């Protein structure tokens, strides 16, 4: 899973959508459940800038390798949000135009508290905090990779499937870098393993939560993964548990169980004719 940083930076690019048949997007209708999930990920991808805004206030940003990677990662993620926005506009259900500062200011109390905690803890554990970000990033990127595979398959929309495949390939590349960094940093530092476990137990939540309402995250996890009844969340947890010191990781399954997220109704998964 190793990725050379120079190669990653040199090959970084916005997702290629030159051959997407945008004119055909409105010809295939989506179930409301699928459309709601697309809107969720459009917001998630478009909120990446806010994550980096917080990251720059922590000790992770002082690591030159990580800051270089995050710069390229942010560039690619920005165009994921733009791709979904373009799809929604072509579909006839454009995402609302909201100024980014307004979105940032509207984030939840939990998100604000988490940001303050990150800054404080990174000052207390400056050497270990980059490992926290690498593990966190690995979990979230692996989740989005699985999510886009499921969205492309379950929505029943050809052009959306192309978007999901192209974006998913970049998410997998992001995951590879995060995961390899996490593996190296955890394997070399017992203190980092303890700090990461503590941080995850205190603050980890599914991707997108904080910039969107909990019910939207619950809906997406039901539509995409069948919640606690499906196999995808267990597969994500199993991969995380291969990291040194994270053999205990079960937070994803615990979250969906606690929030009562179950299997998607069958009619959600059938395209609307």
C-alpha positions, 0 to 999 in steps of 0.5 A, a space after each residue: 500500500 506504499 505510495 511515494 509522495 513525489 509520485 502522488 504529487 506529480 500525478 495529482 489532478 482533478 477527476 477526469 469527467 471529459 467524456 461524461 454525457 451530461 446531457 443524458 443525466 436527466 433521462 434516468 430518474 433517481 429514487 428520492 433516497 438515492 438523490 438524497 445520498 448524492 446531495 449528502 456527498 456533494 456537501 461532504 466533498 465540498 466541506 473538505 476545505 473546512 477540515 483543512 482549515 482546522 488541520 492547519 492549526 495543529 502540529 500535523 501541519 508542521 510536518 512538511 510531508 503531510 502538509 504537501 500531501 494534504 495540499 494535493 489531496 484538498 485539490 482533488 477533493 475540491 473537484 469531487 464536490 464540483 463533480 457532484 454539484 455539476 451532476 445535480 445541476 444537470 439532473 435538474 436539482 441543483 445544490 443551493 449556492 451557499 457561501 462557504 463561510 456560512 457553511 462553516 459558521 453553521 457547523 454543529 456544536 460537536 464539530 466546534 468542540 472537536 476543533 478546539 480539542 484537536 488544537 489543544 491535544 495537538 499541543 499536548 501531544 505534538 509528536 503523536 498527533 500526525 498519526 491521529 490525522 493519518 488514521 482518521 483520514 484512512 478510515 474516512 477515505 476507505 469509507 468514501 471509497 466503499 460508499 461510491 462503489 455502493 452508490 454507483 451500483 445501487 442508484 441505477 444511473 449510468 452517468 452517476 456510476 461513471 462519476 462514482 467510479 472515477 472519484 472512487 479511484 482517487 479516494 482509494 489512492 488517498 486511502 493508500 497514502 493515509 493508511 501507509 502513513 498510519 501503519 508506519 507511524 503506529 508501528 514505530 511509536 507505542 505512545 502514538 498508538 495510545 494517543 490514537 486509540 484515545 482520540 478515536 474513542 473520544 471523537 470519531 464519527 462517520 464521514 460527513 457528520 458535523 457538516 450535515 445533520 445526523 439523520 442525513 448520515 444515518 440515511 446515507 449509511 442505510 442506503 449505501 451499506 444497509 447499516 448494521 445489517 450489512 457487510 460493508 461496515 464490518 469490512 471497513 472495521 476489519 481493515 482498520 483493525 490491521 493497523 498496529 494498536 487498533 485491533 480493538 476498533 469497532 466504533 463504526 458498527 457501534 455508531 450505526 447500532 446506537 443510532 438504529 441504522 438498518 437495512 435499506 428498503 428494497 424499493 430504494 434500490 430500484 431506479 425510478 422509471 
